[in-house]
């Protein structure tokens, strides 16, 4: 495939008359998505979609222009290259960054993600398994229907093929498969309703790269029973207590905490002001890197797209930079931003291979990929034993954070009071709030590898026009001190 497409890109460039184009690149992608779901006993129509096209980049006298095309023939690519060159000429001396030959990737290689060439499941087999799972959500140990009023079981599968070529000899091919099972149940009695889900809302949580073996029906059956019973328990649970107390966050909520109060604030284009009129700015400034205490000495955060199976793994970013594991925060000190090669040159700071695009018709911008909190050495039982008065929270259900990614307020599906080192009653509507760096400085315990879960979200939005990308987050359970916790009646 790569050889054929490389010849096509070269032939397209050769069709152009002699021009002032100094460098060029072509990034092609093909995406195929499939989805199945059963809701309240009814199989919904399966969904399917596909998209294919290429983004062509031209550099003229140091200015960069783009043009996207769904016509990936030799003629179509040649026409897109000429349009990209026209835009580069329009930009001219007004370009924010002058492109250098070194900015055009010469990387070569192939990356095949896990499960891409694995066995397939038929649509009928998937629908049959989802019917079975959804029935478990409705009819568990407490008898048919009960107070359960809404149930959903679903599976989404997205296959992505990407290839890129450049005038500097770069040629890369990457093939990925993303698998996302989903279970959710809502219980209601009178004016009260409560829900539980597999990972914190529809398709947020248990999202990974891999094959259909991730659709483990036996395990999902057990999870369906747990989700149903916990939704029922929440109906009669008291509201979460309020006040300053210890907070134990499980990985499904840590995922959101990492994403919003570490990931987005560290995006270098945001720090440089590129997103301020849309997605907001950041409380982080360039001067903070290397010295700023972002969290306690227990906080260690890495950017790592090289982990097989995590949701945002790859070998090359969309600018052709080879992926590497990098420390963002080490022993609580802020070390580097999430900045791609061009942002690094603008800011004079080190960065990461995180130029990412959501589709064939979008240019890459600075994005999160796999952003992980490194595990400590404390078992979950010991974390619980350290708590005199606090709450354990699991699965995000709501979030709000200001436009500098500093002040936040998050809510969860599930809470358990911890009293004198022991898990106590379940509580509903658990919420907490804080300020990003102050919150991370209160980190007092980090779970061991036995507490780690590898999760992710396919819905990270940013950029104009908006780009939704997949982001992976792995985290252990983490304990925080003196957090402002409150219940649903406040």
N, C-alpha and C positions, 0 to 999 in steps of 0.2 A: 504493500500500500504506500509506504513512505517513498520508495523509489519512483513509483508512478506519479505521485503528486508532486514530488520535487521536479521531475521533468516537465510537468504541466506548468508549474510556476516559472521555471526558467524560460520555457517557450513563450509564456505570456510577456515576460520582460523583453524578450527578443523581438516581439512584434512592434514595440514602440520605436519610432524614429529616434535619432540621436537627440537627447534632451539634456537638460541641466540636472536631472535626478542623480544625486550623489550616492544614496543608499535606498534600499527598499526592503520590505518584509511582507510576507503573506502568512496570516494565521487562519487556518481552516478549522471548522468544528462541525460535528454532526451529533445531534442529541436525539435520543428516542426515549420517551417516557411512557410508562404504563401504570395504571392504577386500578385497584379493585376494592370494593367496600361493601359491607352489609350493615344496615342500620335498622334497628327495631324489627328484626326478623325479615327484612326485605333486602334482597340483593340489588344494589344500585347499578346503573349501567356502567360497565367498565369504561375507563378513560384511556385514551391513547393520543400521543402527539409526536411530531418529529419536526426537526428544523435543521437546515444545513446551509452553510454559507461561509464567507471569508471576509476578514478585515485586512485591507491592504494599506500599508504605510509607505509614504515616500518622504525623503529628506532632500530638500533643495536649499543649498547655501546655509545649512544649519537649522532651517525651520522644518517642522514636521507637519504633514497633513495626512488625514485618514479618509478612506472611503470603504464602505461595506457593500457587498454584493451577494445575492443569492445565486447568481450565475457563475458557477465555478468552472466553466469551460475556459479554454485558452483565451477566447475572445472576451469573455466576461471579466476575467482577471486583468487582462490588458486594459480594458476600458476603466476598471476601478483604479488601476495604478495611475492612469492619466488624470482621473479626477482627484486622486490624493495629491498628485504633484501640483495641480491647480490650486488646491487649498493651501499647500505649503507656500506657494508663491504669494497668495493673499496674506498669509500670516507674516511672512517676510521678517522685517526687523522688529516686529511687535512680539515675537516669540518669547515666552517667559524663560525658556531654557533653550540654549543653542545645542543642537545635537552634534556629538562628536562621533567619529568612526568607531571608537571603542564602545559607544552606547548601543551599537548594533550587534546582536548576539552571534557568536560563531559556534554555539553549543550544538553537539550532535549526540543523539541517543534515542533509545526506545524504552518506555516504561509501560508494563502491562500490570494493572492492579489485580488484587485477589478476586477470584470468582468470575472474571470477565469471560473466560472460555469454559466455565463450569456447566454442569447439567441444568437444563431448563425445567420449569414446572409449567404444566398446561394451565390455561385460564380456568378450565373446569375444576382442576384439582385445587387451585388457589381459592376459588369461590366456595368449594365444598368445605375446605378447612376454615375459611372465615365464617361460614354459617355455623359451624361447630363452636368456634370461639365466641361468636356473638351470643349463641344460646347459653353458654356458660355465664356470660355477663348478666343475662336476664334471669336465669333459674339456677341459683346456687343452693347452698345448704339451708337457707331459710324459706324454701318453697318457691313455686313459680310466681313470677312478676314481683311480688312483695312491693316495696316502695320504689323500685327502680323504674324510672320513667323514660330514660333515653340511653341507648347503648350503640356503640359503633366498634366494628372490627375492620381494619383495612391494611392494605399493603401497597406501597409505591415502589417502583423500580425504575431507575433512570440510568441509561447507558450513554456515555460520553466518549467520543473519539475526537482527538485533537492532533493537528499537525501544524508545523511552522517551518518556514524557510526564510533565509535572509540573503542579502547580497554579499555578506561576509562568509558564506559557506555554512551557516547554521541550518540544521535539519533535525527536527525532533518529532517523535510520535508518542502519544500517550493515550491509553485506553482504560477507562474507569467504569465501574458499576457501583451504583449507590442503592442500598436496600433499606427501606423504612417501614417496619411494621407499626401498627397503631391499635391500641385498645383504649376505650373510654366508657365510663358509666356515670350516669347522673341519678341521684336519689332525691326524692322530694316528698315532703309531708307538710300540707298547709302552705304557708308562705316561705318555708325554708327549703332550700335546695343545696345539695353538696355534690361535688364530683371528684372522681379519681381517674387517673390516666396512667398510661405506661411510662411516660417520661416527662410529663408536664405540658399537656395540651396536644393538639393534633399535630402529629409528625414532628414534634420537638422533643428530642431526648435520645431514643434508641435508634440513631441513624448512623450507619457505617458503610464502608466499602466492603464488598464481598459478594458471595453468590447466594443462591436460594437456601443454602444451609443456615443462613441467618434467620430464615423464617422457620424457627424451631417450634412446631405446633405443640409438642408435649410440654415444653417450657411455657409457651404462651397460654396454654390451658390453665396451668397453675397460677400464672399471673392474672388471668381473667377472674379466677375465683377470689384471689386476694383483692383485686380492684373492686369487685362487686361488694364484698363484705366490708371493706373499709369505707366505701361510699355510704353504706347503711349505718355504720358506726358513727360517722360524722354527723348524721341527722340528729342524734341525741347528745352529742358531745357539747360541753360548755365552750364559750368563746375563749380564745387565747388570753391569758393574763397580760397586763400592761405594766411597763416600768423598765428601768435599766437592769439588765440581767445577762447571764451568759447565754450564748446562742451556738448551737451545734447544727451546722449545715451539712446535709447529705449531698453526695455528688450531683444529683439531679438539680438541686438549687445552686450549688457551687458553679455549675455550668453557666447559669445566667449571671451570677455575680462576677465571674471572670470576664465574661463577654462584655458586659456593660461598663464595669468600673476599672478594667485593666485593658482589654482589647481595644475598644473604641478610643479611649484617651491617648493610647500610644501610637495611633495611626499618624504617620509623619506628615502626610498631606493635610490632614486635619489640623495638626499643630502649626503648619505653615500657613493656614488660613483658607485652604481650598474649599472646605465644606461649610464654612460658617453661615452662608445664606440658605443652607438647606438642612443638612444633618447636624449642624452645630460645630462648635470649636472644641477646645480641650483646655483643662486647667493646667496641663503639662506644658512647659516651655523648653526650648532647646537647651537652655543653660542648666537644666536639672540633671541631664544625663551624666552619669559617673559619680554623682555625689548625693542625690536626693534620696531620703529614706521614704520609700513608697509603702513599706510594711515592716512588720517585726522581722527579726533575724530568721524566723521560721519560714518566711515567704520566699519561694523559689519558683520562677515561672520561665518556661521555655517555649519557643516557637519551633515546631518540628513537623514539617510536611513529609518527612522521610519514614514515618511509622506506618507500616503496611496495615490496612484495614481501618484506620481512623478516617473520618468522613472527608477531610480536606487534604488527603495525601497526594503528592505528585513528585516527579523527579525534576521538573523545570517549571518555573512560573511562566506567565503569559508574555513576559518580555524575554524569555529564553535563559534566565539566570538559573543555574543549577541550585536545587534545594539543599539546604543545610540546616542542621539543628543549631539554634542560637539561644543564648541566655538573654532574656529581657530584664529580669529582676533576679539578683542573686544575693541571698542572705539579707533580703529586704531592701537592697540598694538598686536603684534604677540604672540599668546599664545601656540599653539600646532601644530605639523605637522600632515600630513596624513600618519601615521605610524601604521602598523598592530602589533600584539603582539610580533612577533620575532624581528621586526625592533625596537620596543620600548626597548626591552632588549639589543639589540646591542648598541643603542644610549644613553640609560639612560634617555629617554624622555617620557612623556605621549603621547598617540596617539589616534587612532580611530579604529573602527571595519571595516577595509577596505582591508582585504586580499581577493582579487577577482580574479577569473579565467574566461576566455572567453568560455571555452568548457571542455568537459570531459577529453581531453588529454593534458591539460595545468595545471601546478601548479599555485597556487594563488600567486600574488605579490601585492605590495602596489598600490592601484588605488583610483581615485576619485569615489564617489557614487553620492549622492545628495549634491551639494555644492551651498549654497544659500547666497545671500546678503540680510540681514534683512531690511525690509522697515523702512522708517522714517515717518515723519508726514507732508510732504509738497505735496499738490496737484500738478498735472501736470501744470495747468494754472499758478500757482505761480512760478514754476521752469522756465517756459517760460518768465514770467514777469521779472525775475531777470537778463535776458540776454540783455546786451546792443548791443553786436556784437558777433554773434556766429552761429553755425550750429547744427541742430538736425539730427542725423543719425539713420538709421533703417536697419536691416537685413544684416548680414555679407555676403560678396562675395569673399574676399581674405584675407589671413593672412600670416604673416612672423614674426618669432621671433627667436632670436639667441639661441645657444646651452646651455646657462645658464639661459634661460627664463627671460631675462632682457630687452634688447632692442627689440622693436616690431614696426610693421607697419601693419595697418589693413585698409581694404576698405569695403565700404557698397554699397548696391543697391540704396538707397534712401536718399536724403538730403533735408532739408528745411533751408533756411537762417532765422535766428532770428535777427531782427533789432529793437532796442529800445523797447524790451519787447513784440514784435509782430511777429507771424509767417509771413514770406514773401515768396519769390519765391522758387520754387522747383529747386534743382541743381542736376546734374548727377556727377558720378564718385567721390563721397566724400571719402576722405582718411584722416587718422591721424596717428601720430607716437609718440613714447615716450619711457620712461624707467619705468619699472614696478612700483617700490616704489615711484618714483617721481610723476608718473601719479596718483597713488592712494592718495598721499598726497594733490593733487590738488582738491580732491573731496569737493565740496562746497554745494551740495544739494542732498538729497535723497528723492525720491518720496514716497508717502504714499501707503497704501495697495491697493488703487484704481488703482495704476499704475503697480502693480505686475503681471507678467505673469509666468506661470510654463511651462518650455520648457526643451529640452534635445537633446542629440545627440547619435546615436547608433554607432558612428565611432571614438571612442577614442582609439588610437593605442599606444602600448608600449610593451616592453619586447622582448626577443629573445628565441624561435621564437615568432613572433609578435602576440599580443593578442588584439583584438578589443572588447571593452566592451561598455555598455550603461551607460551614465552619465546624471544625471538630474541637471538642473540649474534653480532656481527661482530668480527673481530679480525685483526690481522697476526700474523706470527711474532714471537716475543719471546725475548730472550736474558737470562738471569739468571746472576749470579755466586755462587760458593761456596754451592751448594745441596747438601743431604744426599741423595745418590742411592744407591740400593741395588738389588740383584738379587733374584731369586726364591728363592735358596737361603739368604738370611739369616734 
